[in-house]
Amino acid sequence: MRASTLRQTLADAVVASAVDGAASGTDRFAYRAVPFVEDQPAPERTFTIQPVGPSVRSRRHYTQDEHTMTFECAVAYTDAPEVIDRITDDSERVSQALEGVPGVNADIHEIFVDAGTIAALDKIVISTFVLTILYRLDSGV
């Protein structure tokens, strides 16, 4: 698996996760490949996954083809009175979706999901997670 494929695999897992029962049929997680810009609005539950640094060889399992990559997953919400409740409920869904990826993809050995920050910007609130992934690099690289 390459780092770009890893990023898309993580995004697919979040998109596939269900939102709360009170959500409408169109209210779901939507992936965007580019980072958020502070002064621009973002649709509710839009998220991005961006690398924090480069992929490096991992020494955790002592195999030649294992690499580690760290990403930040940022989810945007409309600034509204109930936004903190939505963020806390969704944080459970997002983290569980991401933590389940190694069970369905043999190239991903482990995913560590850590809390990032919750920050209010001009028109949106951003909730972030820090993702550290151990994965098997393709043998053809």
C-alpha positions, -999 to +999 in steps of 0.1 A: +000+000+000+012+035-008+006+065+014-018+081-011-039+049-011-037+048+027-052+083+029-081+074+005-087+042+025-091+062+057-114+087+040-136+058+026-140+044+062-152+078+075-176+083+045-191+048+051-198+055+088-233+064+098-243+097+114-268+101+142-304+090+138-317+126+138-297+134+107-315+138+073-307+116+044-283+141+029-265+147+062-234+125+061-197+127+061-182+140+029-145+139+020-126+167+004-089+163-006-079+199+001-075+215+035-100+239+049-095+277+045-103+298+075-125+324+059-145+301+037-176+282+048-176+244+046-206+221+043-217+203+075-196+172+083-171+178+055-138+164+064-102+163+051-073+140+059-039+157+055-004+143+062+014+158+092+048+146+079+064+121+055+061+084+056+090+067+075+102+032+080+087+018+112+108-002+137+079-014+158+075-049+142+110-051+128+100-058+092+116-041+062+083-032+046+064-016+075+061+022+074+045+048+097+025+078+086+008+105+106-023+123+094-046+149+108-083+143+101-103+176+104-142+176+104-161+209+098-193+219+114-216+249+111-213+271+142-246+266+159-258+262+195-258+224+194-224+220+176-205+206+206-231+178+210-228+169+173-190+170+175-188+147+206-213+122+191-196+122+158-161+118+174-172+084+186-184+074+151-153+087+133-128+071+157-146+037+156-147+038+118-110+045+116-100+020+143-119-007+123-098-003+091-071-028+101-097-055+104-107-052+068-074-043+052-044-066+058-019-039+046-028-017+076-014-031+107-024-006+134-042+027+136-039+049+167-065+077+169-057+105+193-077+136+201-067+168+183-084+201+190-118+217+186-114+252+172-140+279+163-131+297+131-150+326+115-180+305+101-172+270+111-160+248+140-132+223+132-128+191+152-095+173+146-080+138+152-044+128+150-040+094+132-008+074+134-009+044+111+015+014+107+011-001+073+029-024+048+045-006+020+041-022-015+069-046-024+074-029-057+085+004-042 
